[in-house]
Amino acid sequence: MKFFCKYCSIEWDLKTFDAIQDVQETQCYVTLKGVSHHLKVKWPRGEINAEE
């Protein structure tokens, strides 16, 4: 699944929860010292269909 940091917008393609945790424990490059990456899911456009 693809993720991106809400602060620096770097994208990752992560497969496991351990990989997600490793990235989220890493300091973000564009924030104050001590602030870690905050990952959000990157949804491809047109792939989410609302149920009718």
BELVENPE-V229184 format. One record per residue. N is the residue number from 1. RES is the residue in one letter. OMEGA is omega as a letter, one per 40 degrees, with the letter a starting at -180 (none if undefined). D_CENTER is the distance of its C-alpha to the mean C-alpha in Angstrom with 1 decimal. Layout:
BEGIN
<<N,RES,OMEGA,D_CENTER> <N,RES,OMEGA,D_CENTER>>
END
This chain:
BEGIN
<<1,M,a,9.4> <2,K,i,7.1> <3,F,i,3.3> <4,F,i,3.2> <5,C,a,4.5> <6,K,i,7.1> <7,Y,a,9.7> <8,C,i,9.9> <9,S,i,8.1> <10,I,a,7.8> <11,E,i,6.5> <12,W,i,6.6> <13,D,a,8.8> <14,L,a,8.8> <15,K,a,11.9> <16,T,i,12.6> <17,F,i,11.9> <18,D,i,13.3> <19,A,i,10.9> <20,I,a,7.9> <21,Q,i,10.4> <22,D,i,11.4> <23,V,a,8.3> <24,Q,i,8.2> <25,E,a,11.9> <26,T,i,11.9> <27,Q,i,13.1> <28,C,a,11.4> <29,Y,a,13.9> <30,V,a,14.7> <31,T,i,15.2> <32,L,i,18.1> <33,K,i,18.9> <34,G,i,17.5> <35,V,a,14.3> <36,S,i,11.3> <37,H,i,7.7> <38,H,a,6.3> <39,L,i,2.8> <40,K,i,3.9> <41,V,i,5.6> <42,K,a,7.3> <43,W,i,10.8> <44,P,i,13.6> <45,R,i,16.4> <46,G,a,19.4> <47,E,i,18.1> <48,I,a,18.0> <49,N,i,21.7> <50,A,i,23.2> <51,E,a,25.8> <52,E,none,29.2>>
END
